[in-house]
Amino acid sequence: MDAPWKIRPARPEDEPGLRTLWRRVFADDDAFLDAFFRRLFRPALTLTAWGGPKLCGALYLLDCAELVTAEETRVPCRMTYAFCTASDMRGRGLGRALVRRSVELGWEVCGAVNVLHPATPELFRFYANAIGARPVFYIREQTWERRPYSGGTRVYPADPASYRELRERLLRGRAHLALNEDALTFAAETGSALLQLETAHGPGCAFADREAETLQVRELLLPAFLPEAAYADAASAILHTLDGGRLTARMPGAAADVPFGVLSVPEGELVPDCGSDAWFGPAFD
Ligand SMILES: CC(C)(COP(=O)(O)OP(=O)(O)OC[C@H]1O[C@@H](n2cnc3c(N)ncnc32)[C@H](O)[C@@H]1OP(=O)(O)O)[C@@H](O)C(=O)NCCC(=O)NCCS
């Protein structure tokens, strides 16, 4: 029996329908959607699913990063984002069909591997079953409360270009997603703070979102081999500068830590060697 949907790449005129579905599923506001569609939307890299005239699913492949291995090999990559099916179509295999097609699409267009951050821990199994996606990116996560600050770390705003450069310096020698300027500009336009840190041990960087009283630091990168106290000091300085009450930060981890991102290639293709401590970075979540 034929599937009750048809999947095809998006066309520019699909944008209003895509926005409606996105708003329904993810509840983001118009300012966020405007920035996304202006900055990152590529119709040819977006899959739409149609049940007759009705849009019932979508998946966006972002051209936002390259995968850089620990040996500095640069691998084309596409990040799956805002993948969803309409609530009345769930549980019928449409999600699986969309992600399978997306892995082929990225590969066909530019030999790109697919990476993504599953929105919930349960979804790791969905992606493993649907596209053989395996965790290769890990994080450590820690929370600090605000305390009076008298340390030496200074915090400055960074523009997307200098943040990108600093980030690449700090991640040298570790497999990671090298975010491009478009992605970082999108983040800045949608309210994320890109920060440059001057610590006693050298420069660091942080990417922070405010959620009520908590600062969600999507990445906190410091020079290698620093003790925990250096992270606590950086967290304290960020809390003080951005006037937050509590800060939760994601930091590079290893396979013993929390799985964060998965990678997938079409069946039979080789998975690039990412080592055991690859860094995903901000997932725009
Ligand atoms: C995740 C989502 C796209 C799946 O779409 P779908 O059309 O229901 O997917 P399928 O019908 O192909 O589901 C296949 C399997 O995944 C499982 N599954 C679906 N959503 C899941 C979830 N949120 N958590 C865990 N398992 C899930 C289903 O139970 C099904 O399992 P089975 O094959 O063993 O029965 C859909 O639930 C959705 O739009 N969710 C809200 C947005 C979201 O979370 N997107 C993912 C961002 S990473």
The ligand as a Tripos MOL2 file, in Angstrom:
@<TRIPOS>MOLECULE
LIG
   48    50     1     0     0
SMALL
NO_CHARGES

@<TRIPOS>ATOM
      1 C1          9.5260   13.0890   16.9090 C.3       1 LIG1
      2 C2          8.4540   13.0860   15.8350 C.3       1 LIG1
      3 C3          8.9120   13.9170   14.6430 C.3       1 LIG1
      4 C4          8.2300   11.6490   15.4040 C.3       1 LIG1
      5 O1          7.3080   11.6440   14.3440 O.3       1 LIG1
      6 P1          6.3310   10.4020   14.0660 P.3       1 LIG1
      7 O2          5.7140   10.6660   12.7380 O.co2     1 LIG1
      8 O3          5.4230   10.1550   15.1970 O.co2     1 LIG1
      9 O4          7.4120    9.2270   13.9880 O.3       1 LIG1
     10 P2          7.1600    7.7320   13.6060 P.3       1 LIG1
     11 O5          5.7010    7.4380   13.4440 O.co2     1 LIG1
     12 O6          8.0440    7.4000   12.4500 O.co2     1 LIG1
     13 O7          7.6860    7.0560   14.9170 O.3       1 LIG1
     14 C5          8.5190    5.9800   14.8730 C.3       1 LIG1
     15 C6          8.8700    5.5290   16.2720 C.3       1 LIG1
     16 O8          9.4050    6.5630   17.1010 O.3       1 LIG1
     17 C7          8.7580    6.5910   18.3590 C.3       1 LIG1
     18 N1          8.6850    7.9810   18.8170 N.ar      1 LIG1
     19 C8          8.0840    8.9870   18.1770 C.ar      1 LIG1
     20 N2          8.2060   10.1090   18.8940 N.ar      1 LIG1
     21 C9          8.9200    9.8010   19.9920 C.ar      1 LIG1
     22 C10         9.3370   10.5280   21.1160 C.ar      1 LIG1
     23 N3          9.0710   11.8350   21.2630 N.pl3     1 LIG1
     24 N4         10.0490    9.8900   22.0590 N.ar      1 LIG1
     25 C11        10.3330    8.5840   21.9230 C.ar      1 LIG1
     26 N5          9.9390    7.8400   20.8930 N.ar      1 LIG1
     27 C12         9.2370    8.4390   19.9380 C.ar      1 LIG1
     28 C13         7.3960    6.0430   18.0730 C.3       1 LIG1
     29 O9          6.8450    5.5000   19.2590 O.3       1 LIG1
     30 C14         7.6930    4.9710   17.0290 C.3       1 LIG1
     31 O10         8.1940    3.8250   17.6610 O.3       1 LIG1
     32 P3          7.8910    2.3730   17.0890 P.3       1 LIG1
     33 O11         8.3550    2.3780   15.6620 O.co2     1 LIG1
     34 O12         8.6920    1.4870   17.9710 O.co2     1 LIG1
     35 O13         6.4130    2.2450   17.2320 O.co2     1 LIG1
     36 C15         7.0840   13.6620   16.3580 C.3       1 LIG1
     37 O14         6.7460   12.9670   17.5470 O.3       1 LIG1
     38 C16         7.1130   15.1500   16.6540 C.2       1 LIG1
     39 O15         6.8490   15.9730   15.7800 O.2       1 LIG1
     40 N6          7.4400   15.5400   17.9060 N.am      1 LIG1
     41 C17         7.4890   16.9350   18.3240 C.3       1 LIG1
     42 C18         8.7130   17.6400   17.7720 C.3       1 LIG1
     43 C19        10.0160   16.9330   18.1530 C.2       1 LIG1
     44 O16        10.2380   16.5350   19.2810 O.2       1 LIG1
     45 N7         10.9110   16.8020   17.1510 N.am      1 LIG1
     46 C20        12.1620   16.1080   17.3080 C.3       1 LIG1
     47 C21        13.2450   17.1020   17.5060 C.3       1 LIG1
     48 S1         14.8010   16.2780   17.8130 S.3       1 LIG1
@<TRIPOS>BOND
     1     1     2 1
     2     2     3 1
     3     2     4 1
     4     2    36 1
     5     4     5 1
     6     5     6 1
     7     6     7 2
     8     6     8 1
     9     6     9 1
    10     9    10 1
    11    10    11 2
    12    10    12 1
    13    10    13 1
    14    13    14 1
    15    14    15 1
    16    15    16 1
    17    15    30 1
    18    16    17 1
    19    17    18 1
    20    17    28 1
    21    18    19 ar
    22    18    27 ar
    23    19    20 ar
    24    20    21 ar
    25    21    22 ar
    26    21    27 ar
    27    22    23 1
    28    22    24 ar
    29    24    25 ar
    30    25    26 ar
    31    26    27 ar
    32    28    29 1
    33    28    30 1
    34    30    31 1
    35    31    32 1
    36    32    33 2
    37    32    34 1
    38    32    35 1
    39    36    37 1
    40    36    38 1
    41    38    39 2
    42    38    40 1
    43    40    41 1
    44    41    42 1
    45    42    43 1
    46    43    44 2
    47    43    45 1
    48    45    46 1
    49    46    47 1
    50    47    48 1
@<TRIPOS>SUBSTRUCTURE
     1 LIG1         1 GROUP 0 **** ****
